[in-house]
Amino acid sequence: MNELEVDNLKKYGGEFQTKCLAALITDKLFLEQILDILSADYFESDANKWTIHTIKEYYNEYKAPPTMNVFKVKLDDVEDPVLKMSIKEQLKAVYGRINDTDIAFVKVQFLEFCKNQKLKSAITSSTGFLKLGQYDRIKQVIDEAMKAGVERNLGHEYLQDIATRMSAMCRDSIKTGWPTIDQLLDGGLAKGELGFIVAPAGSGKSWLLARLGANAMMAGKNVVHFTLELNENYVGLRYDSCFTGIEFQDIRTRVDEVTKKIEGVPGKLFIKYFPIKTIASHTLKSHVERIQMLTGVKIDLIILDYADLLRPAMADKNANSYSEAGSVYEELRGVAGELQVPIWSASQANRSAHEADTIQAHNVADSYRKIMTGDFVLSLSRKTGDKQSSTARIHVIKNRFGADGMTFPTYFNSSNGDVRILDPASVEGVALQQKMNDSEDTTKDVMRDQWNQMKKKKNFESD
């Protein structure tokens, strides 16, 4: 093996080098870790060397990997037409590799290569100290080289970081839009946290998730809404109803009103459909990273409708539905942590929850590990009478950030996504609770009348 093959990445091949670039522009933490030992000279082509210089310069100034838009602007400064075309083609190949399944392996190999190059350079530079007998200096140089490429974030230094933890931004949260819930959440769901809603089939989980996304957008946040049931256009129509208050059935006939209303929404929305049980949580992460790279839009919140329909990342032929369901939620929370965004999703309740006044933790289908993994868990209860009177009960099952076990009367209009979770002690809350009680009494009366009619009919037929 010649000297060139040792000192650069030629021995790994061109495809490996392309994937190294993909890792650098998609993983900020990896870029931070490797930056001090990263050299453009490790790469063969001038196009790759230009890309490395651009990544390092941009990160040093803005503390983030460059986006595609950044590369487009920087390319305007390249005067050589041949080099410019080569860079364009190489960047196209890089963005085509960002979802490859072996990127994690490439990161490990690339980091090890850069560490070895740093160590080799240190050993070579130490020969002069060896001749002079300066062994302490040799040790210092080698020790410095051994530290290269290690994780820089040491965590929260308790005595030093008091101002940070006392700051209102110590949990960078996104409000739900419902003051009663935001108060319990200490401001909202924050980066890296998982919240989900437990409800039976047909109770309005999807509407509640769309409402959460719409509320975040009205606050200027950028949202990705993943749907594993409804198609993308259908979900978009639900957001139209949430923003306008127009009933879902009428939304297509009032296009001008919708267009005018959504022009004033400050946040952005991306809706992506995947078929049931075809993807795992890491696919969601890859798609968010792709959006951020191709558009330059930083995603603030993920809505997933809904997590039970994901598959676990690692298939185990001996696994049962209980362990698989728990794994999915653990992987999903891991994605929230890696992307540093909050995730709202939903989970199916079991059959016994259909006519329950309040849905509790034991009503969660498949695995209790879901409850253990979630940071904030709500339940949505809408009995037959509730659906007729546009009411519901929101119950706090779990809350890592404060009290739980409370139930809130809720106005729930499933025709346009108007959801208002009320303080039970407020005037509106008391009035809505009375309406729910009256509706329940009415439903009982109707059921009693139906039973009596059936009984009379049976007695008549027997006579």
Buried (B, 14 or more C-beta within 10 A) or exposed (E): EEEEEEBBBBEBEBEBBBBBBBBBBBBBEBBBBBBEBBBBEBBBBBBBBBBBEBBBEBBEEEEBBBBBEBBEEBBEEBEEEEBBEBBBEBBEBBBEBBBBEEBEEBBEBBBEBBBBBBBEBBBEEBEEBEEEEBEEBBEBBBEEBEEBBEEEEEEEEEEEEEEEEEEEEBBBBBBBBBEBBBEBBBBBBBBBBBBBBBBBEEBBBBBBBBBBBBBBBBBEBBBBBBBBBBEEEBBBBBBBBBBBEBBBEEBEEBEEBBEEBBEEBEBBBBBBBBEEEEBBBBBBBBBBBBBBBEBEBEBBBBBBBBBBBBBBBEEEEEBEEEBBBBBBBBBBBBBBBBBBBBBBBBBBBBEEBBEBEBBBBEBBBBBEBBBEBBBBBBBBBBBBBBBEBBBBBBBBBBBEBEEBEBBBBBBBBBBBBBBBBBBBEEEEBBEBBEBBEEBBEEBEEEEEEEEEEEEEEEEEEEE
